[in-house]
Amino acid sequence: MGARDRYGQQRGGLVTGGVQETLPLSDLPEGATASAWCRRWRHRSPSWVHKSQGGFDPRWYAVEPVDEATAKAFVVGHHYSGSYPSASYRYQLLDIRGSEPELVGVAVFGTPAGPSVLTASFPELRPSTESLVCSRFVLLDACPANSESWFLARAHEALAAAGIRGVLSFADPVPRTDARGTPVLVGHAGVIYQASNALYTGRAAARTLRLLRDGTVFHDRAAQKIRRQEQGHRYAEEQLIALGAPVPRAGEDMRLWLRTALEVTGTRRLRHRGMHRYAFKLGRTRRERADVRLARPVLTTTPHGPDPLPPLHQRIDRPSAVAENLPHREAARWHPFKEDPNRRNS
């Protein structure tokens, strides 16, 4: 008999435990965390404008709450991750120069997977109701330089009026490639947080990511949902099936299916040294902001460059570790601030 799609059938019980997947490992150079360049997005492709170009006039823009469907469509269509997180508050940046307002940016604030992400920084604030994470922040390439800091400030003002007192933002300096070695992400530029008077509190925990062929991350939480057949497992399974994994059979051990699916789809591992973490104290007055206690020490030295590369022999996934082998001009796709600064699209 052929393989049966068991999505419409009742499973006998949850699968517990785990299987260690053996995947190729890549370790790529990190992009600078701060610079004078502002990153923009369109259809998940990055471009850059220089702060010195200016051109931003607050009279031409407005910040308003945005509905879930509009925010999700914009973020999925333009953010490099191609995904949308759970959201508590959503704001849109509108260009109001024309006869009809044009959506040019979205900021999403929500709750992370574990409340300890917030309580470790803001121990006296209630997660979700008094503290949040900025999980997506996307501006189109039509936005002039310095749009980010104005948009972020207006969003923070709206959050403070709603009772939010603390926000964490993360800058990801680790680049990504697809399976062919083509860069798909050069790394976050944390300059907008530093320019907005954020408090730098160091790096989050180092971890290992699973990358799909297109360079997007297959999260550990998605793998857990498949193993345990928790809510949302179908979406995660279909994501792998679309890349060539076999359709699971009825009654199949999903731990073993996941291991096979990750191998068949060419999943790779990537060492991630940890995101840079920035904290914002919010409040309607200076006194309210000062009263917010931050548990983590504030570092006076903010990051301005990439981490050093490991020795060449330690880079296991050679097809993905391409940055040091790229021609000089092609390497600008990884570090656009060093070469061809007038190019808007990579």
Residue, then its C-alpha position, 0 to 999 in steps of 0.5 A: m500500500g502507498a503512503r497515507d496522509r494521516y492528517g485526517q486521522q486520529r493519532g493514538g497518543l503523543v510522542t515524547g522524547g527526542v532524537q538528535e539530528t546530525l546536520p552539517l554545521s556552518d559558522l559565518p562572519e557576523g555583520a556589523t551591529a552599528s553603522a551610519w547606514c539604515r536598512r530597508w526591506r522590500h519583498r524580503s530583499p534588503s537595501w540601505v540608505h545613509k543617515s547623511q542623506g536625510g530627507f525625513d520630514p515628520r509632517w509627511y508621516a503618521v503612526e497608527p495602530v494596525d489590524e492583525a491581517t494587514a500587519k501580518a501580510f506586510v511583515v510576511g511579504h517584506h521581512y527577511s524571516g517571511s514569518y509573523p509572530s504572536a502580537s500584542y500591539r501593532y503599529q503602522l507607519l503611513d506616508i500621508r503625502g499622497s491622496e491616500p495614505e501608503l503603508v511603508g512600515v510596521a512594528v510588532f510588539g509581543t510576548p516571547a516564548g518564555p516569560s523569563v526573557l522579559t523578567a530577567s531584564f525587567p523583574e518588577l514588570r509583569p510580562s505581556t501586560e507591562s513588558l514586551v519584546c519588539s519582535r518585528f520592525v520593518l520599513l520599506d526602501a521608500c522610507p528616507a534615512n532617520s525614519e526608524s528612530w521617529f517611528l520607534a519613538r512614536a510606537h514607544e509613546a503609544l505603548a507607554a500610554a497603554g501601560i507598557r513600561g519596558v521593551l526589549s529589542f534584539a539585533d541579530p548580526v549573524p548572516r544567513t545563506d541559502a543552500r547554494g551559498t547565496p547571501v539572504l541576510v547580512g545581519h541586523a544593524g543595531v544602530i537604530y536602538q543605540a540612536s534611540n537611547a536604548l540600554y545595551t545589556g550584552r548578548a543573549a544566549a548562544r545557540t545553534l539554528r537549523l537553516l532550511r534550503d532558502g536560508t530561513v530558520f526552522h525553529d526548535r519550537a516547530a520541531q518540538k510540535i512535530r515530535r509531540q504532535e502539539q497544536g501547530h504541528r501540521y504547519a511545521e510538517e507541511q513546511l518540510i513536505a513542501l521542500g521534499a520531505p515524505v508525507p508521514r504515514a498513519g501511526e508513524d513515529m514522528r521523531l524518526w520522521l522528523r530526523t528523515a525530513l531534516e536530512v532529505t530537505g538538506t537542513r543545515r546547522l548554524r552556530h549563532r553567538g547570541m543576539h545583541r540585547y537592548a532595553f528601553k524603559l518606557g513611561r509618560t514622564r522622566r520619573e516614570r522611566a527612571d522608576v523602571r528597574l533593570a536587572r541586567p548591567v548596562l554596558t558602556t561599550t556598544p558593539h560596532g563590529p563583527d565577531p572574529l572568524p573561527p579557524l578555517h578547518q573548523r568550518i564544517d559546512r563549506p558551501s555555506a561559509v562563502a563570505e571570505n571567498l567572495p570576490h571583493r565586490e560581491a562581498a559587499r552583499w555581506h557588508p554593504f557598508k564597506e563597498d558600493p554604498n549607493r546601491r539600494n538593493s542587494 
